[in-house]
Amino acid sequence: MDLPTGATDDEPARALTGAPATLSDTERAVLGDLSTAQVLSLFDGFTRDHLARSIDHVTFRAGRIDVVWGVRLTDGRDVVIKAHRRPVDVPAVVAATRAKDLLVAAGFPCPQPLAGPLEVAGHVLVAETRLSTGQAPDGRDPVVRRLLARGLARHVDLLRQATSEDPDSALVEGAGTGPSWCRYQHGPWPVPHDPIVDFTACPPGCEWLDDFARRASEQVLAHRSHDVVVGHADWYAGNVAVADGQLVGTFDWELVADAEAVVAAFSAAGFASSSSSGGGLSTPEETAVFLQDYEQARGVPFDEAERRAAGAAAGWIVAFNARWETAMRPGLEDGATTALLRARGEDYLSLTW
């Protein structure tokens, strides 16, 4: 491996004290056949070259799709480094970086980008400030649910203002159709974001799931507005931190550009998932209540066509997760999400509030 300028293969090894000696499955999938010391050297060179400081120690290691490391630099700054899984949609990462810059400037609680996206030794890396206050909330607490709806409406509006004031910002173009769990447009299924599952072959007995996803996709396309906004593509309780009844941190910024009712519905379908609440996608009733909260936050109700699009978009998100669940449990009885969709799928498509 060609190490970045200033990095050696052993100099920052002190920062691995107490850390696992081997890479996680995600780290191996993203970074390849490297040792933890080599990864640390890669990241240490990145911070030296672009943040003017080396890594003092590693504070955490995480990530389900991309590699995420928290590090403390020698000047005391707490920084998060992310290595993106290939193939990397670089324009989308650039758009997310620009969005975070705009939101931080407006006082919205998201990380401040510090460096990147940059290609280093064949890997696309970014660095941003670490937000370490607050706790992951219980999304099914009505107070938290309303807080999430307001936070979504607020950042959608802030990014809409930025897009209207700066047509060359490329936020909409860069965000595009978002990550795979937002790509309903070619129904029923997109290429999944992780190769551990295969959406090309329908498991026996799951034809109904393909049919539902196709109908949901067609309903969204038939009723969505042509006015496009940009929002967080994975806005749910597990990606925020709350303290004293306020959002104090928002994380994992991937963007999606779509009709506002569709963006809101993507969040409505899974807003309550978090480590504290035990996860789980929204029932039709929970979806409708979140969308009501969102309408109140934006100050304007959705019209009938937008509500039809929203219900179908929420149903499609549930179907995507059910399809993933089925691929991970071949031949087994329905998992929780699949059972939810089997019992209540039509209620998403006919959702009213």
FENDA-V151459 format. One record per backbone hydrogen bond with DSSP energy under -1.0 kcal/mol. CO is the residue of the C=O (numbers start at 1). NH is the residue of the N-H. If there is no record, write none. Layout:
co = [CO/CO]
nh = [NH/NH]
This chain:
co = [4/10/12/13/14/15/16/24/25/26/27/28/32/35/36/37/38/39/40/41/42/43/44/45/46/47/47/54/57/60/62/67/68/69/70/70/71/72/72/73/77/78/79/80/81/82/83/88/89/90/91/92/93/94/95/96/97/98/99/100/101/102/103/104/108/112/115/118/120/123/124/125/126/127/127/128/135/138/141/142/143/144/145/146/147/148/149/150/151/152/153/154/155/156/157/158/159/160/161/162/166/170/171/172/175/176/179/180/182/184/194/203/206/207/208/209/210/211/212/213/214/215/216/217/218/219/220/229/231/236/237/239/241/241/242/243/246/249/252/254/256/258/259/260/261/262/263/264/265/267/267/269/270/271/273/274/274/283/284/285/286/287/288/289/290/291/292/293/294/295/303/304/305/306/307/308/309/310/311/312/313/314/315/316/317/318/319/320/321/322/323/324/329/335/336/337/338/339/340/341/344/345/346/348]
nh = [7/13/15/16/17/58/19/28/29/30/31/32/34/39/40/41/42/43/44/45/46/47/48/49/50/51/53/74/72/70/68/83/62/81/59/60/79/56/57/76/73/130/71/128/69/126/67/90/93/94/95/96/97/98/99/100/101/102/103/104/105/106/108/107/110/129/127/125/123/120/84/118/82/114/115/80/242/141/145/146/147/148/149/150/151/152/153/154/155/156/157/158/159/160/161/162/163/164/165/166/169/174/175/176/178/257/182/183/184/187/197/206/210/211/212/213/214/215/216/217/218/219/220/221/222/223/224/258/256/239/240/251/248/249/135/246/243/241/254/233/231/229/263/264/265/266/267/268/269/270/271/282/273/237/238/278/279/287/288/289/290/291/292/293/294/295/296/297/298/299/307/308/309/310/311/312/313/314/315/316/317/318/319/320/321/322/323/324/325/326/327/328/332/339/340/341/342/343/344/345/347/349/350/351]
